[in-house]
Amino acid sequence: MSYLSLSTWSLHRLLGPLRWTAWDAEGERHIVNEQEQPENLTLLQLPAEAAKRGYAALEICHFHFPSTEPDYLNRLREAFQATGVRFDTLLLDYGDLTLNDSIRLTADLALIRAWIDAASLAGAKQIRIVAGERDGSDKTALAQSARHLRDLAAYANGKNVNVVTENFKALTATGEHCRELVTLTEPEVQWITDFGNFSGARKYEELEMILTHSVSVHAKAQYDDRGWPDRAEFERCLDRAIGSGFNGAYVLIYDGPGDMWEGLERIKTIVETRLRG
């Protein structure tokens, strides 16, 4: 049965500093660049707030974690358990499985495994890993990504975490390339379908190529300068998901202007109405 979930990206102006992972080429190491944001709500408080607002689950972006120490991750797990809200997905936004640079690739793979460990300790059901940043028309890149995704899925399975990827960044920028990667990684790896990451005349056809392989959809609308969604376009995406038989998490994504909770409520109403039929 489908249910409503919430991504922390939809609250990124409220949850404190954003901690962006970057590669220091000179030092051949990862660094974290911190972007200041107000902290009106802590990550530990978020599950209770989400429950109060009618969400069944959360997806947390890796750059919202103030710590990955075991004590903090255990406290986060307990915060979820206390509210009944599920920690569905840790969204890892960093890492390129298609790198040719062996030093950086080795470092990226180690970092991804460390985040799998963190997902396990925090009680996340799954971790979203970016498939890669080389063009998906490069068959060597597709094969390399698939190999690493399967290896990471095997590692994660030992930690009781599932691996998912997404139509996100260059390797999976088209429905055809996503479908090729599905063929190379199924059943070890599942998908997130993001409404906003395909565009153009074939957008809705491309969405259908991966919806049946997906455990969640990122229900992302197009917004005007007041933060109001293009309802007709958003409903067209929702109808494609519903029509495909998708039966998972509808993860609400709001990145428009103004109050983020108010923006979320506007798209939440549309999703709930559409799901009721």
Secondary structure, DSSP 8 states (H G I E B T S, - for coil): --EEEEEGGGGTTTBS-EEEEEEETTTTEEEEEEE---BSS-TTTHHHHHHHTT-SEEEEEGGG-S---HHHHHHHHHHHHHHT-EEEEEE-----TT-S-HHHHHHHHHHHHHHHHHHHHHT-SEEE----SS-TT-HHHHHHHHHHHHHHHHHHHTTT-EEEEES-SGGGSSHHHHHHHHHHHTTTEEEEEETTS--STTHHHHHHHHHTTEEEEEEE--B-TTS-B-HHHHHHHHHHHHHTT--SEEEEE---SS-HHHHHHHHHHHHHHHHH-
